[in-house]
């Protein structure tokens, strides 16, 4: 995982070997300027003084206009006084609307600052284990430098593993997604007790294209590793069925 923005690492919240859950914060970038801007926007949004004053003025002018309008119907007040009171009330109403809109602007600025703060927190996209932390606190990072090979933190999920194989093109029409196949773990790299063991995997994907140069087709299997007995990244050999065709998992 890599950052969405440039910055300096302020805090690393996990260590290698930690089990993490999806959405758990792993790392924070410096954000003092954004935090200050958020505090100002929240203070301005929570300031009700201007709104209360504008609302009181509007209510006062509204009551005055309504009283003059009633007196006009009794020929006690002039039409000029009523129209002037109406204009004053509308002006007060405009000030109240402006104060409410300004509060809304401050709220949006606060929301924007919160969103920027969220982007400066690197969170785990999966449940997994932290296996590598590349940089340390106070080191600068940039998303421009980030790539699949260059990252800040590596989190892996080992309860399900993926195995990728390249089969001879003649098998392209015999294997289907959902078929069950066997893998034999390499004796040199597998954990003790798993060396040479056969495990089953389910075909998750088989490429519709045969590589013309090698006459091979790419295959991807999913292997259950909920017991954690297979080390991720271990090499294995795909065992082809003797009958010439694999079977689906649903078959007996």
Buried (B, 14 or more C-beta within 10 A) or exposed (E): BBBBEEBEBBEBBBEEEBEBEEEBBBBBBBBEEBBEBBEBBBEBBEBEEBBEEBBEBBEEBBEBBBEBBEBBEEEEBEEEBBEEBBEBBBEBBEBBEEBBEBBEEBBEBBEBBBEBBEBBBBBBEBBBBBBEBEBEEEEEBEEEEBEEEEBBBBBEBBEEBEBEBBBEBEBBEBBEEEBBBBBBBBEEEBEEEBBEBEBEBBBBEBBEEBEEEEEBBBBBBBBEBEEEBBBEEBEBEBEBBEEEEBBEEEEE
